[in-house]
């Protein structure tokens, strides 16, 4: 009887952790105005809540989703999809301000402080509405298939008409 309870508990824990869950291989490509995004992240959030599947965007714009293991895909279900691809661009004015702050700190005998960062601006390669589950327009229904799923997102930039 005790062995039966332990086995039952182990099976329950395994299912709760996702063991034995059917997985669908999936990946794709992210572009903005037809141009591959060179860096960023794609995340699939289950609509019912729970563990996400995510991927890094490679320099050619492609990605391969990982859930429990690298490139294992994701379980079937409904998902909201976010894409974050930003670039930090240092501006000349901000660089001058940071150098002036470092010089002033050095004059006062302060040691080099890496917390004095250079300024710049954050450039959203992918429009910011795609960055959060509250605002993303991307939704996907994932079902099991013998072939890997291919999600292709060609997102219009802010300056383009939709």
C-alpha positions, -999 to +999 in steps of 0.1 A: +000+000+000+028+024+009+046+016-024+014+024-043+011+058-026+048+067-033+044+056-070+012+077-073+029+107-057+059+103-081+036+101-112+017+132-100+049+152-094+062+142-128+031+154-146+031+186-125+067+192-136+059+185-173+075+150-175+061+130-204+043+160-218+040+158-256+062+184-272+059+200-306+092+211-323+088+247-334+108+277-345+107+304-372+119+337-383+114+373-372+116+402-396+108+439-396+096+452-430+111+421-446+145+425-430+157+398-406+160+409-370+196+402-360+192+398-322+165+395-296+141+371-279+109+354-287+087+341-259+055+320-261+033+325-230+006+299-224-028+317-224-039+294-195-007+304-175+023+283-167+057+278-181+069+297-211+088+285-242+115+309-254+142+314-280+171+337-288+169+353-323+200+345-343+217+369-367+197+356-397+164+362-379+157+326-371+148+311-337+142+276-323+119+273-292+130+257-260+108+246-231+126+221-209+156+214-230+174+233-258+153+233-290+127+208-277+098+230-288+067+235-267+035+217-255+003+220-275-020+249-265-029+285-270-001+311-266+005+349-266+038+357-283+062+385-274+092+396-293+118+419-278+146+433-300+163+465-289+196+482-295+214+506-272+230+534-291+254+557-273+248+593-283+278+618-286+262+642-261+256+615-235+291+602-240+305+637-233+284+640-202+296+607-189+332+616-195+327+649-177+312+630-147+342+607-146+366+636-148+349+654-119+349+622-098+386+617-105+393+653-095+377+646-061+398+615-056+371+590-064+382+557-077+370+545-111+333+539-108+317+517-134+283+529-122+288+561-142+275+548-175+274+564-208+241+576-220+223+569-251+190+559-264+172+527-267+161+518-302+132+494-306+139+473-336+105+456-331+078+481-320+073+481-283+037+468-284+052+434-293+072+434-260+046+425-234+018+399-231-006+428-223-001+445-256+012+420-281-012+413-310+005+379-317-015+347-308-007+312-318-025+278-315+000+250-313-011+214-320+010+183-324+024+176-359+050+153-373+067+183-389+083+212-369+061+243-368+074+274-386+062+307-373+072+336-395+067+371-382+072+400-406+064+430-384+058+465-398+079+492-383+063+521-366+069+544-396+051+521-420+013+519-426-001+486-414 
